[in-house]
Amino acid sequence: MSETPDGETAPRTWLPLVVALSIAAVMVIGAFVAAGLRSGMSAAKAAGVEACEAAYAATGEGGQPAAIVGGDVYGAGEWRDLRELLLEQGVIDDADVPTDDAEARDAEAASLASAGTDRITVVWWLDSDAHLACTVDVTGETADVETVVLRSLESLATPGSPA
């Protein structure tokens, strides 16, 4: 404690500590809220991932398939992001899509959305350093397991594919 000019001891104040703790609490709560908002996946995408994982696990006849290390999930409307991934992985040379094709893809995505469906594409990185893609149609929150297609990442670059 410090002394006042008249020689008396000045009382300590808790105000700086209270202000600092309040700011810290707001920062911690804000970080948790932000993380929660970013980490969520739509129910449709989650259903698509589950269906694709089940189909992939079933391919391990006589042994285990390569472990999935990571991956990305794309809806039909996110075809540009998927093409960007294909470009980054060297599967395609140019992410540009002719205007007519881009409009057709956007129209297809809008049509699926208006019908309450989506075509989910899951791209996995496997511990074997390979990539694997899976597409599945989802209606509402239910994946149509009959539409699950497992294929190579390179096959996504072919005409008629989701990318």
Secondary structure, DSSP 4 states (H G I P E B T S, - for coil): --B-TTSPBPPP--HHHHHHHHHHHHHHHHHHHHHHHHH---HHHHHHHHHHHHHHHHT-TTSPPPPEEEEEEE-GGGHHHHHHHHHHTTS-S-----HHHHHHHHHHHHHHHHTTEEEEEEEEEETTS-EEEEEEEEETTEE-GGG-EEEESGGGGSTTS--
